[in-house]
């Protein structure tokens, strides 16, 4: 009985952390409407049929636009941003993100709050070159000053043991981080010990509070606090 209680406690704590950064999703609903904004200003709504990827990155999406029966393929180069409905298998509790309940420039928070993953095109530094990639934003509701994007295929499996029960958890090794209007750069787990002071430099109280505990696993919580208390 004690082992079960410990296990539930661990999952509860893990879920709380996951609620801060929206999880990265691969499966999307084939019943709810997706919203895709193109570079040319066109909005396309429809039911998702397929999301095509290469090396984890979305290369194109296929959907049936509302009011038609014909499938339409849209290449990632044409997409400015999009809201894809999360499959019921991947539904998650978004209560922490909803706590902000405010408008973020360019992002419809009402849509993301109703079980949608938000993707947008952004410039990133990749292998010393600047590329434009379509990436999932994992902090849509608290991205006023710092945006954090999932890097596909950047996860690692970590293990822990509670009460004799072995548990494996997935953890991101890195994210693309965009400060203000700057080009997004890769922030690695190993670099967070030094990077956190620069990220939150305009909030000395937070930097001081994190001095003794700035674990990478709490990156989402740190950024949530920074956005809530320092903006």
N, C-alpha and C positions, 0 to 999 in steps of 0.2 A: 504493500500500500504506500509506503514511504517513497519507494522508487517511482511509482506512478505520479505521486504528488510532485516530486522533484522534476520529473520529465515534463509535466504540464507547466510547471513554473518556468523551465528553460524555454519551452516553446512560446510561452507568454512573453518572455523577455525578448526572444528573437523576433516575434511578430511586431512588438513595439518598435524595435529598431528598423524593421523592414518598412513600417508605415511611414517613416520619415522620408526616405528616398523611395520613390515608386519603383517597384521591381521591373526588370527588363522582361518584356514579353515576346514570345515567339508564336503563340496561338491566339487567333482572333475569331470573334463571333461571325458566323455565316447567317445570322438572323437579324442583327441590328445594323442600322445605317452607319456607314463610314463617311467622313467628311474630308475631302481632299482639296486644298487650295493650290492652284497651279501658279507658276511663275508669271503667266500672262494675265493673272487676275481672275481667272475662271474658278468657280466653286463647283465641284462635282460631288454629288451625293449618291450613294448606292450600297449594295450588299457585296461584301468582300467575297471573292472566290479563291484568290491565291495571293501569297506574298512571296516573291522570288528573291533569293539571296545568293551572294557570292562572298565567301570568306566571312560570313556573318552579317555583312552589310546588305541592306535592301537595294536591289537593282531595279525592281519594277513591282507594281501591284496590278492585280486583275480584279475588276468588279463589274457588277451589272448596274448601270446607272438607273436611278429611280425613274419609273415610267417607261422603261425599255426592257426588252428581253435579250438584248445582245451584249455580250461581254466586251469590256473595254480594257486594254492594257495600257498602263501609264508608266513610263520610264522614270526613274528617280530624278533624272536631270530636269524633268518638267515640273517636279513638285517643289513648292515653296514650304509648305507644312501640311500636316494631316493628323486627323484624330481617328484612330482605329479602335473599334469596340473590343474589349477584352473578352475572351471566351469564358463561359461559365466555369470551366475547369480552372481558370486562372484568376477568378474573382478574388479581390482582397479588400480588407478593411482600410479605407482611406481617411479615417477620422482625423488623424494628425494633420494631413494636408488641408482638410476642410476647415480646420480651426482658423486658418487665415481668412477665408471667405472674402477675398477682395480681388479686384481686377489687376491683372498683370498685363502690361503693354504687349499687345499682339497675341495674347493667349486667352482663349475662352475657358475660364476656370469652371464654369457651370458644366461644360461638356466633360472635362477631365474628372470632375467630381462624380460623374455618373458612370464610371467604369470604362474610361477611354484612355488609351496610351497616346501621348502627344509626341509627334516627331517633327523636326524642323531641319532645314538645311542650314549648315553653318560652316564657316571656314575654320580649319584646324591645321596645326603644324604636324605634319606626319613625315617622318624620315627626312627632316630638314627642308621639306617642301610644304607649300601651302595648298591644301586641297579643300574642295567643298564636298561635304558628306551629309547624307540624310540620317540623322541620329535621333534616338529617343531621349527626350529631356526627362531626367528622373526627379527634378525638383520644380515642377511647373508652378506650384502655388507659392513658392518662396524663392523666385529667381530674379528678383528686382535688380540686384547688383552682381550676383554671381550665378552663372548657369552651369549645371553639371550634366554631362551626357554619358550615357552608357557606351562602353566600348565592347562591341560583340566579341565573343570568344576570349574575354579577358578575365574570366572567373577561375578561381582555384577552389579546391575542396579542402576544407579544414576539418579536423576531427577533435572531439572533446568527449569526456566521459563524466557522467554524473550518476552517482549511486550505483556504479558498476554497469551502467548502460552506455554503450558507445553510440555517439551521434555524429553524423557528418553534415556539415553546413557549407553552402556555397557562398563565397565571398569574392567581391570584385578586387582584382589586383591593381586596377587603375581606372580612372575616368578622364574624359576630356573636360577641362574646366575653362570657362570663359568669364573673364572679369570685365564688366562693363561692355564696351564695344571692341575690346581687343580680340585678336584671333585666339581661338581656344587652343590650349596646350595640354599635353598629357600629364596628369598628376598620378604618380605611382605610390603605392602603399609605402615603399621604403623611403620616400621623400617627404612624407607628411609631417614627420617630426620637426623639420625645418620650415616647411611651406606654410604651416598653419599661422605662424606669426605674421607672414606677409599677407595672407588672405584676409585676416581680421585686424590688420594694423590700425584701422580707424576706429576700433573698439577695444581700447586698452584694458578695460575691465574684463572682457571676455578672455583676452589673451592671457591675462594674469590668472584667471580662474582655471584655464586649461594647462597652466604651466606644469602641474604635477600629473595630469591625466589627459593626454591628447591622442588617445588610441585611434588608429585608422578606422576601426570598427564603429566608432562614434562620429565619423565625419558628417553624416547626415544630421545627427543631433546638434553638432556644433554649428553647422550652417543654418539650421532652423532657428537656433537661439540667436545667432548673429543677425539674421533677417528680422526676427521679432523684436529684439531689444536694441539694436544699434542703427536702425534705419528711421 
